[in-house]
Amino acid sequence: MGKLLRVRVPPWAPVKNKLRLLFILLLGIILLSVALLRANLSEVVLLLRQLDFLDGGILLVIFFTSSLGEAGSWLFTLRQAPFNFSWVVKLWRLSAIAATLEFTTPLGLFGGEPLKAVLLKRRHGISYQEAVASLVLTRTTDALAVVLFVGLALALTIWRGLLPQPWLGLASTILALFTLAVLTFVFLQQLGLVSKLERKWGGKSSSRLFRAVQSLHNVENHLELFYKSERLRFLLSIGLTLGEWLLGATTVWLSAAFLGAQITIPQAIVIEASMLLVTSTLFFIPGHIGSQEGGFVLAAEIMLGSAGLGLALAAIRRSRDIVWALLGLALVSFGQTKSKTSARDA
């Protein structure tokens, strides 16, 4: 990525960053507290006691299938990698390792992205520029898939009358603003802003800032080339992510059935979409603490009149996240053990 810039940091900057992080964590804790207060915890415990190992196994199979789809979606944005199952598994492993960082450190949604770029370079020979471009594209396709999925949920809501009018209006407004933000992000990627900066400082080849801009320009070139020549891969990436959200809705539907609550597929889609809309809007909260639980509880309480069911569904989803992070930790430990063994043998 080029040499790092040596920037003089103001003495108050670390304190300011810590206060910002503290505020974000506090927001997540407040949302989690509200979700817990809205639900009857005794009801939640009784619901979760109905789960057995077979139920958990079925949900884990669906989750791992979904995670493979997520890896496939990422692979579609990597032009240097062939699209085959071997590469899907490689990216699946990298995603699990990065999830450990995302769920165990206060770095929010983007905590594992730098690690993914580094691992792609060190383990698989993908250039940093291509890796960073693929991660930007993956976030873009994820966001566009959220727009489409939440749009589907709103259409089902209007058709089936699943939400009261005030909440439907609020959800429509949030979706409109989120869609505008996503489209603006896509538009900015294609403006060539970095190229303009490079032309502006073209005569300052010794400038550290110029070298940094050059690295960003290479990433921008990858993005521009992808948008011009890989439209099918772009659409397929969005399609696989949509499939991932649909499997998430299937998990909600099955989880509710395992808990003894009968809900319809459209209701499950609306619950999953509500969670996605809340977590995507509050993407900066580390590990979706509170925002994920709030999305489930809000949708279940408004639509089904049961905040307890929403919190039970959130607990199942959080358990899935913990399993995913633990798997990543196991892969990291296995990789370190393998490296030490190879070093001793050498």
Buried (B, 14 or more C-beta within 10 A) or exposed (E): BBEEEEEEEEEEEEEEEEEEBEEBBEBBEEBBEBBBEBBEEEBBEBBBEEBEEEBBEBBBEBBBEBBBBBBBBBBBBBBEBEEEEEBBEBBBBBBBBBBBBBBBEBBBBEBBBBBBBBBBBEEBEBBBBBBBBBBBBBBBBBBBBBBBBBBBBBEBBEEEEBBEEEBBEEBBEBBEEBBEBBEEBBEEBEEBEBBEBBEEBEEEEEEBEBBBBBBBBBBBBBBBEBBEEBEEBBEBBBBBBBBBBBBBBBBBBBBBEBBEBEBEEBBBBBBBBBBBBBBBBBBBBBBBBBBBBBBBBBBBBBBBEBBBBBBBBBBBBBBBBEBBBBBBBEBBEEBEEEEEEEEEEE
